Amino acid sequence: MAAVAAIVLGSVPVVKRIVRPGELVVEVVDGDTFIIQNRQPIRLYGVDAPAVEDCMGTEARQTLKKKILGKRVVIKEPLSDGRGRIMALVYLKKELVNETLVKNGLAMYRRQAGTEKEAMKAANEYARNKGAGIYGPECYQKEPPDTECAIKGNLEGDRGEKIYYAPSCPYYVQVIVEKFMGEKWFCSEKEAREAGFTRSSDCLGSERD
């Protein structure tokens, strides 16, 4: 961003450009999206943070808010996401904010991240190995917290197709419920269907209530 100031030297005005580094953050929407002073939404490129209502979503938003709200950040390698937002690598001084959120387990590395993709992949692996944030037992589950509610509701593919797995399904034990992505447990197949989930085609037998 830049401001223009007029400086008078004798009787001749001289225009000088005063550079203000970065864009001022005026609002934080969630853990991976914020708004700058001209009301342009910016999304952290290459990552997905939980929705505010999902596991670790509030923590992700609060962390991003504390880090950048009211401060100036530098936007690099901007791309349009086709929905009015700009995806970008975001720097606070020399710190890559995208990487910080991922390394602390508050966002997942999901896609190419320009020149920083290797750093982002390493940050994601670090968080996963450490069991930090979204990779901790509260958000990343193979075993049901309640044995009476053991049906796994997954969101699959780029479109987030709603699929559920009963304990009798093949590969059930390998299925992970990523609560930070909005996946959930159900107490019955009927409950899963009422929530819009469809039984996995890998499952044998008929649906049960």
VENUR-V321320 format. One record per backbone hydrogen bond with DSSP energy under -0.5 kcal/mol. NH is the residue of the N-H (numbers start at 1). CO is the residue of the C=O. Records with the same first field share a line. If there is no record, write none. Layout:
NH=CO / CO
This chain:
3=18
5=16
7=5 / 14
9=7 / 12
10=8
12=9
13=11
14=7
16=5 / 14
18=3 / 16
19=17
20=1
21=19
23=73
25=71
26=24 / 35
27=35
29=27 / 33
30=33
31=50
34=42
35=27
36=40
37=24
39=36
41=39
42=34
43=86
44=32
45=88
47=44
48=108
54=51
55=179
57=54
58=52
60=56
61=57
62=58
63=59
64=60
65=61
66=62
67=63
68=64
69=65
70=25
71=68
73=23
74=91
75=73
76=74 / 89
79=87
81=85
86=41
87=79 / 85
88=43
89=76
91=74
92=95
93=91
95=92
97=90 / 95
98=90
100=96
101=97
102=98
103=99
104=100
105=102
106=101
107=101
108=48
110=46
111=46
116=113
117=114
120=116
121=117
122=118
123=119
124=120
125=121
126=122
127=123
128=124
129=125
130=126
131=127
132=127
134=105
135=132
136=133
139=136
140=136
141=139 / 177
149=146
151=186
152=165
153=151 / 184
154=152 / 163
156=154 / 161
160=157
161=156
163=154 / 161
164=198
165=152
169=166
172=169
174=171
175=171 / 172
177=141
178=176
179=139 / 177
180=139
181=178
182=179
183=178
184=153
186=151
192=188
193=189
194=190
195=191
196=193
197=192
198=162
200=164
203=200
